Amino acid sequence: MKAEYDFSKAIKNPYYNASNQISMSLSQETLKYFKDLAKSKGVSFEEIIALFLNDCARKKLDIELKEVAS
C-alpha cells in the first residue's frame, strides 16, 4: 500500500445515489393511489413516490395550499 495517493484527477462516482430515509404519514386514499400506480408499473410504491417527488423537485413545482378540515 502506498503511503500517499494522488486524488487530484479523481471524479465523483456517477452511480452513487445519496438519499435519506424518512417517515411520513399519508392518507389511505393517497397510499392506495401510489400502490395501484406502482403495481401497474411493476415497481414498489416507495420507488414511485420517490420518483414523483424527485420529478417535482427537479421541475421546481409549487403547490397552492388550501385549508383542510381536521
N, CA, C and O atoms as a MOPAC input file, in Angstrom:
PM7 MOZYME 1SCF
protein

 N      0.84400 1    -1.17500 1     0.00000 1
 C      0.00000 1     0.00000 1     0.00000 1
 C      0.89300 1     1.24400 1     0.00000 1
 O      1.87600 1     1.32500 1     0.73700 1
 N      0.52900 1     2.19600 1    -0.83400 1
 C      1.30800 1     3.43000 1    -0.90700 1
 C      1.11100 1     4.25700 1     0.35700 1
 O      0.07200 1     4.17200 1     1.01300 1
 N      2.10200 1     5.04200 1     0.68300 1
 C      2.00000 1     5.94600 1     1.83800 1
 C      1.05700 1     7.10000 1     1.51600 1
 O      0.37900 1     7.61800 1     2.40300 1
 N      1.01200 1     7.51000 1     0.22900 1
 C      0.15200 1     8.60400 1    -0.19800 1
 C     -0.43700 1     8.29800 1    -1.57000 1
 O      0.19900 1     7.65000 1    -2.40100 1
 N     -1.65600 1     8.76900 1    -1.79300 1
 C     -2.31400 1     8.59000 1    -3.08600 1
 C     -2.65600 1     9.96200 1    -3.65400 1
 O     -2.95600 1    10.89000 1    -2.90300 1
 N     -2.61000 1    10.09200 1    -4.97400 1
 C     -2.92300 1    11.35200 1    -5.64400 1
 C     -4.36000 1    11.29400 1    -6.17300 1
 O     -4.65200 1    10.56400 1    -7.12000 1
 N     -5.24100 1    12.06500 1    -5.55600 1
 C     -6.64600 1    12.10600 1    -5.97700 1
 C     -6.97200 1    13.38500 1    -6.74700 1
 O     -8.14500 1    13.72100 1    -6.91000 1
 N     -5.97400 1    14.08800 1    -7.21300 1
 C     -6.20100 1    15.36700 1    -7.88900 1
 C     -6.97800 1    15.20700 1    -9.19800 1
 O     -7.61800 1    16.15500 1    -9.65100 1
 N     -6.93100 1    14.01800 1    -9.81000 1
 C     -7.65300 1    13.79500 1   -11.07300 1
 C     -8.84600 1    12.85900 1   -10.88400 1
 O     -9.38000 1    12.31500 1   -11.85000 1
 N     -9.25300 1    12.68000 1    -9.63600 1
 C    -10.38200 1    11.78700 1    -9.34300 1
 C    -11.69400 1    12.43900 1    -9.76200 1
 O    -11.81600 1    13.66400 1    -9.76900 1
 N    -12.66200 1    11.61900 1   -10.10700 1
 C    -14.00100 1    12.11200 1   -10.43900 1
 C    -15.00600 1    11.48700 1    -9.47300 1
 O    -14.76400 1    10.42100 1    -8.90800 1
 N    -16.13600 1    12.16900 1    -9.29500 1
 C    -17.18700 1    11.64400 1    -8.43100 1
 C    -17.79600 1    10.40400 1    -9.06700 1
 O    -17.89200 1    10.30900 1   -10.29000 1
 N    -18.20500 1     9.46000 1    -8.23900 1
 C    -18.84900 1     8.23900 1    -8.71500 1
 C    -20.23000 1     8.59700 1    -9.27100 1
 O    -21.09300 1     9.04100 1    -8.51300 1
 N    -20.45700 1     8.41500 1   -10.57200 1
 C    -21.75800 1     8.77000 1   -11.15200 1
 C    -22.87300 1     7.80800 1   -10.73300 1
 O    -24.04800 1     8.10400 1   -10.95200 1
 N    -22.53200 1     6.67500 1   -10.14200 1
 C    -23.52300 1     5.68400 1    -9.74900 1
 C    -23.93200 1     5.81100 1    -8.28600 1
 O    -24.84300 1     5.11700 1    -7.83400 1
 N    -23.26100 1     6.69700 1    -7.53800 1
 C    -23.57900 1     6.87600 1    -6.13000 1
 C    -24.87200 1     7.66500 1    -6.00900 1
 O    -24.99700 1     8.74900 1    -6.57900 1
 N    -25.82100 1     7.13300 1    -5.27800 1
 C    -27.11400 1     7.78600 1    -5.10300 1
 C    -27.29000 1     8.11900 1    -3.62300 1
 O    -27.67300 1     7.26500 1    -2.82400 1
 N    -27.00800 1     9.35600 1    -3.27700 1
 C    -27.15600 1     9.77000 1    -1.88500 1
 C    -28.62900 1    10.05900 1    -1.62200 1
 O    -29.20300 1    10.97000 1    -2.21800 1
 N    -29.22700 1     9.29800 1    -0.74700 1
 C    -30.62400 1     9.53000 1    -0.40400 1
 C    -30.78500 1     9.36900 1     1.10100 1
 O    -29.97200 1     8.72800 1     1.76700 1
 N    -31.83800 1     9.95700 1     1.61100 1
 C    -32.13100 1     9.89100 1     3.03500 1
 C    -33.43600 1     9.14400 1     3.23900 1
 O    -34.38900 1     9.30600 1     2.47600 1
 N    -33.46500 1     8.33400 1     4.26600 1
 C    -34.68000 1     7.61400 1     4.60000 1
 C    -35.46100 1     8.44400 1     5.59700 1
 O    -34.90500 1     8.92200 1     6.58600 1
 N    -36.77400 1     8.61900 1     5.33600 1
 C    -37.63100 1     9.38300 1     6.22700 1
 C    -38.92000 1     8.62000 1     6.47800 1
 O    -39.21200 1     7.63200 1     5.80500 1
 N    -39.67300 1     9.08400 1     7.43800 1
 C    -41.02300 1     8.54800 1     7.67400 1
 C    -42.01000 1     9.66800 1     7.40600 1
 O    -41.73800 1    10.82800 1     7.71400 1
 N    -43.15000 1     9.32800 1     6.83600 1
 C    -44.18800 1    10.32800 1     6.60900 1
 C    -45.54800 1     9.66700 1     6.67700 1
 O    -45.68800 1     8.47100 1     6.42000 1
 N    -46.53100 1    10.44500 1     7.02100 1
 C    -47.90100 1     9.94600 1     7.08300 1
 C    -48.62100 1    10.30200 1     5.79300 1
 O    -48.57100 1    11.44400 1     5.33500 1
 N    -49.28700 1     9.31800 1     5.21500 1
 C    -50.07800 1     9.52500 1     4.00400 1
 C    -51.49200 1     9.04800 1     4.26100 1
 O    -51.70700 1     8.09400 1     5.01000 1
 N    -52.45400 1     9.70900 1     3.64300 1
 C    -53.83200 1     9.25700 1     3.78000 1
 C    -53.99300 1     7.90000 1     3.09000 1
 O    -53.19700 1     7.53400 1     2.22600 1
 N    -55.02300 1     7.17000 1     3.48000 1
 C    -55.29600 1     5.87700 1     2.85400 1
 C    -55.53000 1     6.04600 1     1.35700 1
 O    -55.08900 1     5.22200 1     0.55600 1
 N    -56.22300 1     7.11500 1     0.98500 1
 C    -56.52000 1     7.39000 1    -0.42500 1
 C    -55.22600 1     7.62600 1    -1.22200 1
 O    -55.06800 1     7.10200 1    -2.32500 1
 N    -54.30800 1     8.41300 1    -0.66000 1
 C    -53.03700 1     8.70400 1    -1.32800 1
 C    -52.19400 1     7.44100 1    -1.44900 1
 O    -51.62800 1     7.16200 1    -2.50600 1
 N    -52.11400 1     6.68100 1    -0.36300 1
 C    -51.33000 1     5.45500 1    -0.37500 1
 C    -51.88900 1     4.46400 1    -1.39700 1
 O    -51.12600 1     3.83000 1    -2.12600 1
 N    -53.20000 1     4.33000 1    -1.45400 1
 C    -53.81900 1     3.42600 1    -2.42400 1
 C    -53.49000 1     3.86700 1    -3.85800 1
 O    -53.19000 1     3.03800 1    -4.71700 1
 N    -53.55100 1     5.17600 1    -4.10100 1
 C    -53.22900 1     5.70400 1    -5.43300 1
 C    -51.82300 1     5.28700 1    -5.85800 1
 O    -51.62500 1     4.77100 1    -6.95800 1
 N    -50.84000 1     5.51800 1    -4.96800 1
 C    -49.45600 1     5.20300 1    -5.31700 1
 C    -49.21300 1     3.69200 1    -5.38500 1
 O    -48.41500 1     3.23300 1    -6.20200 1
 N    -49.88700 1     2.92500 1    -4.54200 1
 C    -49.73300 1     1.46200 1    -4.60900 1
 C    -50.30900 1     0.92000 1    -5.91000 1
 O    -49.70700 1     0.05500 1    -6.54500 1
 N    -51.47000 1     1.42400 1    -6.30900 1
 C    -52.08600 1     0.98400 1    -7.57200 1
 C    -51.21500 1     1.37800 1    -8.76500 1
 O    -51.02400 1     0.59400 1    -9.69400 1
 N    -50.69100 1     2.60300 1    -8.72600 1
 C    -49.82700 1     3.07300 1    -9.80600 1
 C    -48.55500 1     2.22600 1    -9.87200 1
 O    -48.11000 1     1.84800 1   -10.95600 1
 N    -47.98300 1     1.93600 1    -8.72300 1
 C    -46.76800 1     1.12700 1    -8.67200 1
 C    -47.01400 1    -0.28000 1    -9.20700 1
 O    -46.19800 1    -0.82900 1    -9.94800 1
 N    -48.14800 1    -0.85100 1    -8.82000 1
 C    -48.49000 1    -2.20300 1    -9.29000 1
 C    -48.60700 1    -2.23100 1   -10.81700 1
 O    -48.14600 1    -3.17100 1   -11.46500 1
 N    -49.22600 1    -1.19200 1   -11.38200 1
 C    -49.39300 1    -1.15800 1   -12.84400 1
 C    -48.05800 1    -0.97300 1   -13.56600 1
 O    -47.91900 1    -1.36800 1   -14.72400 1
 N    -47.07400 1    -0.37400 1   -12.88700 1
 C    -45.76000 1    -0.14700 1   -13.48300 1
 C    -44.75900 1    -1.24300 1   -13.13600 1
 O    -43.68100 1    -1.30700 1   -13.72800 1
 N    -45.10800 1    -2.10900 1   -12.17600 1
 C    -44.22900 1    -3.21000 1   -11.80100 1
 C    -43.07100 1    -2.80300 1   -10.90900 1
 O    -42.01200 1    -3.43100 1   -10.93800 1
 N    -43.26400 1    -1.75800 1   -10.11700 1
 C    -42.22500 1    -1.31800 1    -9.16900 1
 C    -42.86100 1    -1.11900 1    -7.79700 1
 O    -44.07900 1    -1.21800 1    -7.64800 1
 N    -42.03000 1    -0.83700 1    -6.79900 1
 C    -42.55800 1    -0.63500 1    -5.45100 1
 C    -43.21100 1     0.74700 1    -5.33200 1
 O    -42.86500 1     1.67800 1    -6.05900 1
 N    -44.15800 1     0.85500 1    -4.40200 1
 C    -44.81300 1     2.14800 1    -4.22800 1
 C    -43.83900 1     3.17600 1    -3.65700 1
 O    -43.98600 1     4.37100 1    -3.91500 1
 N    -42.84500 1     2.73000 1    -2.88200 1
 C    -41.83600 1     3.64900 1    -2.36200 1
 C    -41.03100 1     4.27100 1    -3.50900 1
 O    -40.70400 1     5.45800 1    -3.49000 1
 N    -40.72400 1     3.43500 1    -4.50500 1
 C    -39.97000 1     3.93400 1    -5.66000 1
 C    -40.80000 1     4.92300 1    -6.46700 1
 O    -40.27700 1     5.93900 1    -6.92600 1
 N    -42.08600 1     4.63900 1    -6.64400 1
 C    -42.97900 1     5.54700 1    -7.37100 1
 C    -43.06000 1     6.89400 1    -6.66200 1
 O    -42.97000 1     7.93900 1    -7.30700 1
 N    -43.22800 1     6.87900 1    -5.33900 1
 C    -43.31700 1     8.12700 1    -4.57900 1
 C    -42.00900 1     8.90100 1    -4.69800 1
 O    -42.02900 1    10.11500 1    -4.90000 1
 N    -40.87500 1     8.21800 1    -4.57500 1
 C    -39.57400 1     8.88100 1    -4.69300 1
 C    -39.39800 1     9.49700 1    -6.08000 1
 O    -38.93800 1    10.63300 1    -6.19600 1
 N    -39.76100 1     8.75700 1    -7.13300 1
 C    -39.64800 1     9.27800 1    -8.49200 1
 C    -40.53100 1    10.50500 1    -8.68600 1
 O    -40.11900 1    11.48500 1    -9.30600 1
 N    -41.74300 1    10.44400 1    -8.15400 1
 C    -42.68600 1    11.55800 1    -8.26000 1
 C    -42.13400 1    12.80000 1    -7.56300 1
 O    -42.14600 1    13.89300 1    -8.13000 1
 N    -41.65000 1    12.63000 1    -6.33300 1
 C    -41.11600 1    13.76800 1    -5.58700 1
 C    -39.84700 1    14.32000 1    -6.22600 1
 O    -39.65000 1    15.53500 1    -6.26200 1
 N    -38.98400 1    13.43700 1    -6.73100 1
 C    -37.77000 1    13.89300 1    -7.42000 1
 C    -38.12200 1    14.70600 1    -8.66700 1
 O    -37.47400 1    15.71100 1    -8.95700 1
 N    -39.14800 1    14.26900 1    -9.40300 1
 C    -39.58500 1    14.98800 1   -10.59600 1
 C    -40.12500 1    16.36900 1   -10.22200 1
 O    -39.83700 1    17.35600 1   -10.90000 1
 N    -40.90400 1    16.43400 1    -9.14600 1
 C    -41.43300 1    17.73000 1    -8.68100 1
 C    -40.29300 1    18.67100 1    -8.30300 1
 O    -40.31300 1    19.84900 1    -8.66100 1
 N    -39.30300 1    18.15500 1    -7.58200 1
 C    -38.17400 1    18.97900 1    -7.14500 1
 C    -37.35300 1    19.45100 1    -8.34500 1
 O    -36.93900 1    20.60900 1    -8.39900 1
 N    -37.11900 1    18.55200 1    -9.30700 1
 C    -36.33800 1    18.90200 1   -10.49800 1
 C    -37.02300 1    20.01700 1   -11.28900 1
 O    -36.36700 1    20.92000 1   -11.80800 1
 N    -38.35700 1    19.93800 1   -11.37000 1
 C    -39.12200 1    20.93900 1   -12.12400 1
 C    -39.44600 1    22.16700 1   -11.28800 1
 O    -40.03400 1    23.12800 1   -11.78500 1
 N    -39.05500 1    22.13300 1   -10.00300 1
 C    -39.31800 1    23.22400 1    -9.06600 1
 C    -40.80000 1    23.57200 1    -9.04100 1
 O    -41.17800 1    24.74300 1    -9.05800 1
 N    -41.63200 1    22.53700 1    -9.00000 1
 C    -43.07500 1    22.73800 1    -8.96000 1
 C    -43.49200 1    23.34000 1    -7.62200 1
 O    -42.86600 1    23.09100 1    -6.59200 1
 N    -44.53600 1    24.11900 1    -7.65400 1
 C    -45.07700 1    24.73000 1    -6.45200 1
 C    -46.52900 1    24.28500 1    -6.31400 1
 O    -47.15900 1    23.89900 1    -7.29800 1
 N    -47.05400 1    24.33700 1    -5.10700 1
 C    -48.44700 1    23.96400 1    -4.89900 1
 C    -49.17300 1    25.10100 1    -4.20600 1
 O    -48.56600 1    25.94000 1    -3.54000 1
 N    -50.46900 1    25.10800 1    -4.37500 1
 C    -51.31600 1    26.07200 1    -3.67300 1
 C    -51.87900 1    25.35600 1    -2.45600 1
 O    -52.62100 1    24.38300 1    -2.58700 1
 N    -51.52600 1    25.83700 1    -1.28000 1
 C    -52.00600 1    25.22600 1    -0.04600 1
 C    -53.40500 1    25.71400 1     0.24700 1
 O    -53.66300 1    26.91700 1     0.26100 1
 N    -54.30100 1    24.78500 1     0.47800 1
 C    -55.68200 1    25.12100 1     0.81600 1
 C    -55.94400 1    24.61000 1     2.21800 1
 O    -55.35000 1    23.62200 1     2.65100 1
 N    -56.81700 1    25.27400 1     2.91200 1
 C    -57.16300 1    24.81600 1     4.24800 1
 C    -57.88500 1    23.47900 1     4.13900 1
 O    -58.75600 1    23.29400 1     3.28900 1
 N    -57.51300 1    22.56500 1     5.00000 1
 C    -58.17600 1    21.26000 1     5.02500 1
 C    -58.82800 1    21.08100 1     6.38000 1
 O    -58.30300 1    21.53300 1     7.39800 1
 N    -59.96700 1    20.42500 1     6.38700 1
 C    -60.67400 1    20.18100 1     7.64300 1
 C    -59.89500 1    19.16800 1     8.45400 1
 O    -59.39300 1    18.18500 1     7.90900 1
 N    -59.79100 1    19.40200 1     9.75600 1
 C    -59.06500 1    18.47000 1    10.61300 1
 C    -59.96200 1    17.36700 1    11.10400 1
 O    -59.51500 1    16.48900 1    11.84100 1

